[in-house]
Amino acid sequence: MADCRVRTYMPSPQLLPTHARKMVSSAPKKSNLTALLQSAPTAGDAKLVRDSTQALSRLRHLNEAEVITLFTPFVPHPPGSPLAKDMDPFEPLGRAIPRQVRHVPYRLDHGMTETHADFLPSSGAIVIVICSPQNVLDHDYGAFERQARFAQHVTKRVAENRSLADVPVILVLVSNGSANHAQEHGVRDFPTLVMLNEYSIAALTNAARLLFVR
C-alpha cells in the first residue's frame, strides 16, 4: 500500500482540452505515469449509472482555477499493477482529470476526520471513490461498509454547509464479483454514481474521460 499523503496535481497539457492547452506556456517533461496514462488501453469498464442532480454538467463547467477534491480509500494495489509500490493506486485518476486536483486519501479504520472536512470549503467539486472489488474484500471483508460511511459523512457535511450548495459531488464505485449488485444498492442514495469493474490505470483513465466527456 502507498502512504496517505495529500497530493495536488496540475493537469498535464497533453490531457487538457484543446482550448485549455493554449493557456499553458510551457509543457513539463513527461513523467512515466503520464506516458502510461496516454497509452492506457480502452479496456476497463466505466459507466454512468445516474446523475439526477446534473453534477457532471457542473463539474465540466468548473473554472480552470477551481480545485477538485478527490477522496480515495487506502487499499492495496490491484493485481498486476505496474505502479510503484509506494504510489497511491488512485494517482492515475487524479492525474487523468484535466483540472487541478487535490488528492486526499482516507483510511478505512479512521473514516472521515476534521482534516478531511477542512478541505471541503475550498472545493470546486468533490469526487469520492469507494473501492471494494473482490481483491479488496479478500483483504478486508468490511471495506465497503466503512468506505460507504465515509462517503455519507462527506455528503452530510456538504449538505450542512450553505456555501457548498452548488458544489457537485460525484461518487465513483469500484465493484465486481458477487457483491456488485448489493454494493450498487448500498449507495442508492447518492444522486451521481459512476461505476468501474476494476481500478487499473486503464479503468481509472476511462473514468476520468467519462467525467469530462462532452
N, C-alpha and C positions, 0 to 999 in steps of 0.2 A: 504494500500500500504506500501511497505517497503521503507527504505531510499535509497539514491543514492550513497552510499559509494563505492569506488573502493575496490575490494577484490582480493586476489591471492589465488588460490587453488593448492595444490600439489596433484598429483594423489594418490589415496588410493592404497596400494599394492594389495587389493582384486580386483581392477578394472584394473590393469595393465596387459598387455600381459604377458604370462608365462615367456618369456626371460627377461622381464624388472623387474619382481618380484625379481629375484636373485640379482639385483643391490641394493635393499632396505635392509639395515642391520637390521632394527627393525621396526615392524609394529605398528603404533599408535593405541591407543584404538579406537574401532569402535564407531563412532558417531551415533546418532539417524537417521540422514539423510543418512549416509552410509548404515545403515540397511534397510532403505526404498528403496534406490537405488537397493540394492542387491535382494530385494524381490519384486521389481516392476513387475507387470504382463506384458504380451506381448501386452495387449490392448494399443491402441494409435497409430494410423496410422502414419508412417513416410515413405516418398518415395522420391527417387532421380528423379527429373524432367529432369535435364540436367547437363552436366559437360563438356562443349565444350572446356575448356582450361586445362583439366586434373588437376584441382585444388585439387581434393580429393587424387589423387595419390601423389601429392607433400605434402599434409597435412600428409598423412600416413607415409611418409619417413622423417619427421622432425627429427632433432637431439633431443635427450632426453632433452637437456638443453634449446632448443628454446621455447619461450613463445607464446602461442596462446592468442591473444587479442579477448575477447568476448564482443561485444557491444549489450546490451539488453535494451528494452524500459521500461520506468517507467509506468507500467499498473497494474490494480487490479489483485489480485489472481484469478485463475479460480474458478468457482463454486465448492464447496465441497472440496477444497484443504485441506489436512491435515497439511500443513506447518504452522509454527507460523506466526502470522500477521506481525511481524517485519522482516521476512525473505524474501529476494528477490525471486519472483516466478521462476526465471531462475537459481537460485543457483543449483538446481538438475542437470541442463545441464552442468554447469561449473564443477561440481564435478564428473559427469559421464564420462567426457572426460579424457582419460588415458594419459594426458600430463599436464605440468604446464600451468595453465590458469590464465590470468589476466582479471577479470570480471569488465567491465566498463559500468555502466548504463548511459542512456541518457534520458533527459526529453523531452517530445514531444513539450512543449512550448518554449524550448531553442534551440533545434536542435543540430547541431554539433558546438562545441566550440573549442577554441585553446587547451583546456585541453585534449579533445579527440584526436586532431591532434598530440599532443605531444607524445602520446603512439604509434603512427604508426611506427616511425623509428626503434623501438626496438622489433617489432613484427616478429615472425617467420611465423605466419599465422593469418588471420583475419576472424572471424565469426561474421556476423551481423544478428541480429534477428529483424524481423518485425512481430509484434503480433497484428492481427486485426480480431479475430473471433467475433461472434455476441455479446458476453458479453462485449467486449472492445468497439465495435462500439456503443452499447447502452449507454455506459458511456461517449464516446467522438466520435461523428459522423465523425470527420475529422482525426481520429487517423491514418488510413492507409496512407493518403497523406503526413502527417508530418513525419511519420517513413520512407516512401519511399524517401523523400527528404534527410533525414539524411543519408540513405544508399548511395544515389547518391553522396552526398558530400564526404563521406569517400572514395568511389571508385575513385572520381576525384582527391583527394589528393594523393592517392596511384599511380595513373597513372602519376601524375606530378613529382613524386619522383623517379629518376632512380634507386636509391638504393633499391627500393621496387619492382623492375620489376619481380622478381621471387617469391614474397610473394603471396601465394594462398589466394584468397578472396572467402568466401562461404556465400551465403545468405540463411537464414532459414526463411521461411514464414509460420506463423501460421494463418490459414484461414478456415472458414467454412460458411455454410449458403448461402444465395442468392448472396452474394458479392464475393464468392470464385473465379469464373472464371474471373471476372473483375479485381480482385487483382492479380491473376496469370498473366494476360495480362499486368497489370501495372508494373510488374518487368521483362518484357520480355528482357530487355537489359542486365540483369545480367547473365553472362555466366554459373555460377554454382548455381543451385537452389535446395534446399531441402524443401519439404512441409510437414506440420503437420496439422491435423484437430483439434488439441487441444494442450494445454500446461500443461497437467497433468504431474506428476512425471513419469508415465509410458511412455507417449509420448516423453518427453524430454530424458529419458533414451534410448528409441529406436532411437532417432535422433543421440545421441552420438554413439550408436552401428553402425548405418548406416555410419556415417562419417569415422569410423575406421575399417569397415569390410574389409577383405582381400579376 
